Every structure is written in structure tokens, then in C-alpha cells.
Amino acid sequence: MRVAIYARYSSDNQREASIADQLRMCRLRAEKEGWTVVEEYSDHAISGSSMIQRSGLQAVILDSSRGRFDLILAEALDRISRDQEDIAGIYKRMRYADVKMFTLSEGEISELHVGLKGTMNALFLKDLADKTRRGQRGRVEAGKSGGGNSYGYDVVKKFDSNGEAVRGDRTVNQIQAEVIRRIFRDYAAGKSAKRIAVELNQDGIEAPSGGDWGFSTINGNQKRGNGILNNEMYVGKLVWNRQRFIKDPDTGSGRRVPIRNPNG
């Protein structure tokens, strides 16, 4: 039996050594079963809800159609994918290529695993998102950042007495704060966002992205509350949950698209 091993770790509370651990455990199982490992694939710091951007998994699918192996081995089904549609599609492709799927947690994968585990993984992702939002809301109600950061602030990294990360604290970046004051002064004096951007670039001041300033970085979008001039944090107002991000299933890139919340 020719076997290919697939391993993945995401960025949520995992580490790169997890890949080595998964490969090692799968090799031991293959040796126990008398299987020959012909290839190993992996994806590093990639979400289990996105298949398109995972080059390792894409290589597995391509090589299965070329007959390079008879079985794909992984630690668990959710290492291959947590997305219901993706896992069903992968299983269908493996069956077409006459390649079996086997995991250390579930054993040989069947249609029953695909249906049940796909549903469980989808519920896990929803529960994880709900817990994340609850944590963000708690930080916002405490006057801290709910997530991300704005130009003019630096994230403060510190830990509590138990060694757990304290999230949401920020401090003013005085250099960037002066740039923000300059933008507001110039805009109040009648300069356009385009003119302000040109002058900032002429003075060699880096934009929030690290490159050149563009007028949209300053103007932004009033409804979305982005851009320097529309950021309510600069007037002391902390805004949270104005919009959410979802992955567009039709773009083929797993790109997250902002969606305005109904009461945002």
C-alpha cells in the first residue's frame, strides 16, 4: 500500500512543531500497518476552513489523480478540512482516483464520516467565531481594543500572573499621532485628501501600510468608518461590530469580504 501523509496546523493556538508531530505519528501508524510512505504534504498556518489557498492539499488532490499513492493518511479529518463542502469534494475526488482516506482519529473514512464530521466541524467553526466575538465584546466594554489596530496606536503586549496574554491594550504612537494631527489640520484648512497624500509622500512619511499615501487612505469610506478622517477613535469614540468579514465562496481565493451588520 503506497501512502501519502498530509499534515496541517493553523495559527489558532498552535505551533509549527505540530506539523512534525503529526508526520511522526502518521509514519508510526504506516510502519505498524506495513504501508510504504511515498510522499508527505503539509500546509503551515492555514485555516482549516479554506481549501483554495492550501498548496499542500492542492498537491495531494493533483497527485491522487496521477496515481502516485493508494491512500492518504492524516491525523484527523479536520486536518484535511473543516469545511463541509470542501471535505465532501475531496472525498469524492479521492474515490474517483481510487484513493482511500484514513486518519489516526477516525480510521478509514466513509460517507458517514464525511457527513457527520463535516457537520461537527461546521458547528465547531461557528462556536469558535461566537466565542471570539464574546471575547472581543468583553474587551470593548472594558474600553480596550476588540481586535486589530488603528494607525496612531501600538499594541501593548503583556501577560497576567498566570502567564496568559492580556489582549486589547494599546498605547499612543506619538510619531504617528502627529501625522494624524497634521492631516486633520490640513483638511480643516481646505486641502483635499489627494493634496495631503502628495505632501505626505513628498516628506517621506510612510503610510499605514508602509508604502505611499493614497487619497483613499485619508478619505476612506464614511459608512464603513475607515480612512483617517472617518476613524472615530480619533475623537475618543470606540466603535465595534460595525461590519463582519466572510469568505466569498465564488472568488476562488478564500478572500474575506466585509459585510456591514444590520445595526452597525
C-alpha positions in Angstrom: 0.0 0.0 0.0 1.5 3.3 -1.1 0.7 6.0 1.4 0.8 9.8 1.3 0.8 11.7 4.6 -0.9 15.1 5.0 -0.4 17.5 7.9 -1.6 21.0 8.7 -1.5 23.5 11.5 -3.4 26.7 11.7 -2.5 29.9 13.6 -5.0 29.4 16.4 -3.1 28.4 19.4 -0.9 26.0 17.5 2.8 25.9 16.6 4.9 24.9 13.7 6.2 21.8 15.6 2.7 20.5 15.3 3.5 19.6 11.7 6.4 17.4 12.7 4.4 15.8 15.4 1.6 14.9 13.0 4.0 13.5 10.4 5.8 11.4 13.0 2.6 9.9 14.4 1.4 9.1 10.9 4.7 7.5 10.0 4.5 5.2 13.0 1.0 4.1 12.1 2.1 3.5 8.5 5.0 1.4 9.7 2.7 -0.6 12.0 0.3 -1.3 9.1 3.2 -2.2 6.8 2.4 0.7 4.4 5.0 2.4 2.3 5.1 6.2 2.7 5.9 7.7 -0.7 5.1 11.4 -0.1 4.5 13.9 2.6 2.5 17.1 2.2 1.8 19.9 4.6 0.3 23.4 5.0 1.6 25.8 7.6 -0.5 28.4 9.5 -3.5 27.9 7.1 -7.1 27.8 8.3 -9.0 24.6 8.1 -12.0 26.4 6.6 -10.1 27.4 3.4 -9.0 24.8 0.8 -8.1 27.1 -2.1 -5.1 28.7 -0.6 -3.6 25.5 0.8 -0.9 24.5 -1.7 -0.1 21.2 0.1 -3.7 20.0 -0.1 -3.9 21.1 -3.7 -0.9 19.0 -4.5 -2.5 16.0 -2.7 -5.6 16.3 -5.0 -3.4 16.7 -8.1 -1.1 13.8 -7.3 -4.0 11.5 -6.4 -5.3 11.9 -10.0 -1.8 10.8 -11.2 -1.9 7.6 -9.3 1.1 8.4 -7.0 -0.4 6.8 -4.0 -3.2 4.4 -2.9 -4.2 6.1 0.5 -4.0 9.5 2.1 -3.2 9.4 5.8 -3.8 12.3 8.3 -4.1 12.8 12.0 -7.8 13.6 11.8 -10.4 14.5 9.2 -10.4 18.2 10.3 -6.7 18.4 9.4 -7.8 17.8 5.8 -10.6 20.3 6.0 -13.3 21.7 8.4 -15.5 23.0 5.6 -18.5 20.7 4.8 -18.4 21.4 1.0 -14.6 21.0 0.8 -14.4 17.7 2.7 -17.2 16.2 0.6 -15.5 17.4 -2.6 -12.1 16.0 -1.5 -13.7 12.6 -0.6 -15.4 12.5 -4.0 -12.1 13.2 -5.8 -10.3 10.6 -3.8 -12.9 8.0 -4.6 -12.7 8.8 -8.3 -9.0 8.4 -8.2 -9.4 5.1 -6.3 -7.5 6.5 -3.3 -8.7 5.7 0.3 -8.7 8.2 3.1 -7.5 7.2 6.6 -7.0 9.2 9.8 -5.5 8.3 13.1 -8.7 9.5 14.9 -11.4 8.1 12.7 -9.8 5.2 10.9 -10.9 4.6 7.2 -13.1 7.5 6.1 -16.5 6.7 4.7 -19.5 8.7 3.6 -20.8 8.6 7.2 -17.6 10.3 8.5 -17.9 12.9 5.8 -21.5 13.8 6.7 -21.2 13.7 10.5 -17.7 15.1 10.9 -18.4 17.8 8.3 -21.4 18.9 10.3 -19.5 18.8 13.6 -16.6 20.8 12.1 -19.0 23.4 10.8 -20.6 23.7 14.2 -17.1 24.0 15.8 -16.2 26.9 13.5 -19.4 28.7 14.3 -18.9 28.1 18.1 -15.3 29.4 17.7 -16.5 32.5 16.0 -19.1 33.1 18.6 -16.6 32.7 21.4 -14.2 35.1 19.6 -16.9 37.7 19.3 -17.8 37.3 23.0 -14.2 37.9 24.0 -14.0 40.9 21.7 -17.2 42.4 23.2 -15.8 42.0 26.7 -12.6 43.8 25.8 -14.6 46.6 24.1 -16.9 47.1 27.1 -13.7 47.4 29.2 -12.5 50.2 27.0 -10.0 48.1 25.1 -9.5 47.2 21.5 -11.8 44.4 20.2 -9.3 43.4 17.6 -6.9 44.8 15.0 -5.3 48.2 15.4 -5.5 51.7 14.1 -2.8 53.9 12.8 -1.5 56.1 15.6 -1.6 53.3 18.2 0.8 50.5 19.2 -0.4 47.2 20.6 0.8 46.6 24.2 2.0 43.0 24.7 1.8 41.9 28.3 0.8 38.8 30.4 -1.2 38.3 33.6 0.1 36.5 36.7 -0.9 33.1 35.1 1.2 33.8 32.0 -1.9 34.4 29.8 -1.8 37.1 27.2 -3.7 40.3 28.2 -5.4 41.4 25.0 -6.8 44.7 23.9 -4.3 47.2 25.4 -2.9 50.0 23.3 -0.6 53.0 23.6 -0.4 56.1 21.5 2.4 56.1 18.9 3.5 59.8 19.2 5.1 60.0 15.8 2.1 58.6 14.0 -0.2 60.7 16.2 1.5 63.9 15.0 0.9 62.8 11.4 -2.8 62.3 12.2 -3.0 65.8 13.7 -1.3 67.2 10.6 -3.9 65.5 8.3 -6.8 66.9 10.3 -5.2 70.4 10.4 -4.6 70.4 6.6 -8.1 69.1 5.8 -9.6 71.8 8.1 -7.6 74.3 6.2 -9.2 73.3 2.9 -6.6 70.9 1.5 -8.0 67.9 -0.4 -7.2 64.4 0.6 -5.3 64.0 -2.7 -3.2 67.0 -1.9 -2.5 65.9 1.6 -1.4 62.5 0.4 1.0 64.1 -2.1 2.6 66.3 0.5 3.0 63.4 3.0 4.7 61.4 0.3 7.0 64.3 -0.6 8.0 64.5 3.0 8.9 60.8 3.1 6.3 59.8 5.6 5.2 56.2 5.5 1.5 55.3 5.1 -0.2 52.9 7.5 0.5 50.1 5.0 4.2 51.0 4.9 4.2 52.4 1.4 3.0 55.6 -0.1 -0.1 57.5 0.9 -3.2 57.5 -1.3 -6.2 59.8 -1.1 -8.4 56.8 -0.2 -6.3 56.1 2.9 -7.2 59.5 4.1 -10.7 59.8 2.8 -11.8 56.2 3.3 -15.4 55.3 3.4 -17.8 57.2 5.7 -20.3 54.3 6.0 -17.6 51.8 6.9 -15.9 54.2 9.1 -12.5 53.6 7.6 -9.8 56.1 6.5 -8.0 58.6 8.7 -10.8 61.2 8.5 -13.6 58.8 9.4 -11.9 56.9 12.2 -14.0 57.7 15.3 -11.2 56.6 17.6 -9.5 59.9 16.9 -12.4 61.7 18.6 -12.5 59.3 21.6 -15.3 57.0 20.4 -14.6 53.2 20.3 -16.8 51.6 17.6 -17.1 47.8 17.4 -19.2 45.3 15.4 -19.9 47.7 12.5 -19.1 45.1 10.0 -18.2 41.4 9.8 -15.9 39.5 7.3 -17.0 36.4 5.5 -15.1 34.4 2.8 -16.5 34.7 -0.7 -17.0 31.1 -1.9 -17.1 32.2 -5.6 -13.8 34.1 -5.8 -11.6 31.0 -5.6 -9.2 32.7 -3.3 -10.8 32.4 0.2 -10.6 36.2 0.3 -12.6 37.7 3.2 -15.2 40.3 2.2 -16.5 43.0 4.6 -20.3 42.9 5.2 -22.0 45.7 7.1 -24.0 44.5 10.1 -27.7 45.4 10.0 -27.4 47.5 13.2 -23.8 48.6 12.6 
